[in-house]
Amino acid sequence: MMATPGIAASAYAQIARITDASAGLGGLNKAIGDAAGQGPSFGSLLKDALGAVSSAGAKSDAQTQAMVTGQKSNLVDVVTAVAETETAITTLVSVRDKVIASYQQIMQMPI
């Protein structure tokens, strides 16, 4: 299945909405970070990860479009950028699946 520019733009817009929505959780992130006593909060780490995936995808799309229009002639750079994006998305999906599985496991615990 080939990703069209419309599908890619929609995916980037969804990631942008998620990262913007998580910015509204600043108080919660601060409370969780303060309770831990160290390091960044889970919410900020998640937001950074989503931003990294989004920027990798945008870089990949820009290089692919440059290659198609003839502005870029190095195919290796394009293939590398696409592979990096694929790896980032696969990792993000794996983390999402683990978070969902953990949540379901917590919800099944007796109180």
SULZIZI-V729630 format. One record per residue. RES is the residue in one small letter. SS is DSSP state (alpha for helix, beta for strand, coil for the rest). OMEGA is omega as a letter, one per 40 degrees, with the letter a starting at -180 (999 if undefined). NEAR is the number of other C-alpha atoms within 8 Angstrom. Layout:
res->RES ss->SS omega->OMEGA near->NEAR
res->RES ss->SS omega->OMEGA near->NEAR
This chain:
res->m ss->coil omega->a near->2
res->m ss->coil omega->i near->3
res->a ss->coil omega->i near->6
res->t ss->coil omega->i near->6
res->p ss->alpha omega->i near->6
res->g ss->alpha omega->i near->6
res->i ss->alpha omega->i near->8
res->a ss->alpha omega->i near->9
res->a ss->alpha omega->i near->8
res->s ss->alpha omega->i near->8
res->a ss->alpha omega->i near->8
res->y ss->alpha omega->i near->11
res->a ss->alpha omega->i near->8
res->q ss->alpha omega->i near->8
res->i ss->alpha omega->i near->11
res->a ss->alpha omega->i near->10
res->r ss->alpha omega->i near->8
res->i ss->alpha omega->a near->8
res->t ss->alpha omega->i near->11
res->d ss->alpha omega->i near->8
res->a ss->alpha omega->i near->8
res->s ss->alpha omega->i near->10
res->a ss->alpha omega->i near->7
res->g ss->coil omega->i near->7
res->l ss->coil omega->a near->9
res->g ss->alpha omega->i near->8
res->g ss->alpha omega->i near->7
res->l ss->alpha omega->i near->7
res->n ss->alpha omega->i near->12
res->k ss->alpha omega->i near->9
res->a ss->alpha omega->i near->8
res->i ss->alpha omega->i near->10
res->g ss->alpha omega->i near->13
res->d ss->alpha omega->a near->8
res->a ss->alpha omega->i near->6
res->a ss->alpha omega->i near->7
res->g ss->coil omega->a near->6
res->q ss->coil omega->i near->6
res->g ss->coil omega->i near->6
res->p ss->coil omega->i near->7
res->s ss->coil omega->i near->10
res->f ss->alpha omega->a near->9
res->g ss->alpha omega->i near->9
res->s ss->alpha omega->i near->9
res->l ss->alpha omega->i near->9
res->l ss->alpha omega->i near->8
res->k ss->alpha omega->i near->10
res->d ss->alpha omega->i near->8
res->a ss->alpha omega->i near->9
res->l ss->alpha omega->i near->11
res->g ss->alpha omega->i near->11
res->a ss->alpha omega->i near->8
res->v ss->alpha omega->i near->12
res->s ss->alpha omega->a near->11
res->s ss->alpha omega->i near->8
res->a ss->alpha omega->i near->12
res->g ss->alpha omega->i near->11
res->a ss->alpha omega->i near->9
res->k ss->alpha omega->i near->9
res->s ss->alpha omega->i near->12
res->d ss->alpha omega->a near->9
res->a ss->alpha omega->i near->8
res->q ss->alpha omega->i near->12
res->t ss->alpha omega->i near->9
res->q ss->alpha omega->i near->8
res->a ss->alpha omega->i near->10
res->m ss->alpha omega->a near->13
res->v ss->alpha omega->a near->7
res->t ss->alpha omega->i near->7
res->g ss->coil omega->a near->7
res->q ss->coil omega->a near->7
res->k ss->coil omega->a near->9
res->s ss->coil omega->a near->6
res->n ss->coil omega->a near->7
res->l ss->alpha omega->a near->8
res->v ss->alpha omega->i near->6
res->d ss->alpha omega->i near->8
res->v ss->alpha omega->a near->12
res->v ss->alpha omega->i near->8
res->t ss->alpha omega->i near->8
res->a ss->alpha omega->i near->12
res->v ss->alpha omega->i near->11
res->a ss->alpha omega->i near->8
res->e ss->alpha omega->i near->9
res->t ss->alpha omega->i near->12
res->e ss->alpha omega->i near->8
res->t ss->alpha omega->i near->8
res->a ss->alpha omega->a near->10
res->i ss->alpha omega->i near->9
res->t ss->alpha omega->i near->8
res->t ss->alpha omega->i near->8
res->l ss->alpha omega->i near->11
res->v ss->alpha omega->i near->8
res->s ss->alpha omega->i near->8
res->v ss->alpha omega->i near->8
res->r ss->alpha omega->i near->8
res->d ss->alpha omega->i near->8
res->k ss->alpha omega->i near->8
res->v ss->alpha omega->i near->8
res->i ss->alpha omega->i near->8
res->a ss->alpha omega->i near->8
res->s ss->alpha omega->i near->8
res->y ss->alpha omega->i near->8
res->q ss->alpha omega->i near->8
res->q ss->alpha omega->i near->8
res->i ss->alpha omega->a near->7
res->m ss->alpha omega->i near->6
res->q ss->coil omega->a near->6
res->m ss->coil omega->i near->6
res->p ss->coil omega->a near->3
res->i ss->coil omega->999 near->2
